[in-house]
């Protein structure tokens, strides 16, 4: 596991972290890990595939519709942008 050192943490932030950890019955270190984990991997995080599938269900998209889209879709390869 990795280690992170936070320098120059203001005293009021440290006190708030200690109070929050006590409220949740954790050590300050465990509270900081919990905060970081919840921040970078929130449970309400949008998963694009799930959102698109839900949108398709909501508008009534069928397999036949998807097949039609695939038949008329332009499959010409995209030309990369050129910088001078």
N, C-alpha and C positions, 0 to 999 in steps of 0.2 A: 504494500500500500504506500501511497505517496504521503509526504508531509508538507504542510503549508505553514509558513510563518507570516503572521500579520504584524507589521511594525507600525508604530505611531497610532495605535488605536486610542481614541479619546476615552478618558476615564468614564464619562457618562454613558458611552456605548458599552464599555465593559461591565458597568454596573447594571445596565439594562439587560445585557446577555445573562448575567448571573441571576437576576430576578426572574427572567423568563425561564431559565433552566430550572430554578427552584420550583416555579409554578408547575412545570411539566414533570418534575421528579427526575431530572437528568443532571448529569454533570455539565459544566459550561462547555466542555469539549464536545460532548454528545449533542448538546443543543445546537452548537455551531454546525456540526455535521448534518443534523436534521434540517437546519435552515438552508444550507447549501444544496442538499439533495432535493428539497422541495422546490427550490428556486430553479435549478437546472433541469429538473425532470418532474414538472408538475403533473398531478393526476388528471387535470382538465386539459392537458395539452392536446391540441388539434392534430389528429392523424389524418393526413390528406386522403388516403385511400378510403378510410371509413367515411369521411365527409362526402366524398364523391359518390360512394355507393348509396349513402342515405339520400343524397340529392336525386340520384337516378330513381330510387324507389318512390320518393315524394312526387316526382313529376310523371311517374308511370312509364319510365323508359324500359323497353323490352329488348330481348336478344335480337329480334327482327330489326328494331331501330338501330342498334349498334352495328349490325351487319350492313344495313343501308349506309350508315356513316362511313364504314370501312370501304364500301364499294365506290363512293364518290369522292373519297379523300384524295387530295393531291399528294402523290408519293414522290414527287420530284425532290432529289436531295437538295438540301439547303446549301447555298454557296457561302462559305465563310466570309466574314467581313475583311476587307483589305485596308490596311493602314499605309499611308504614303510615307 
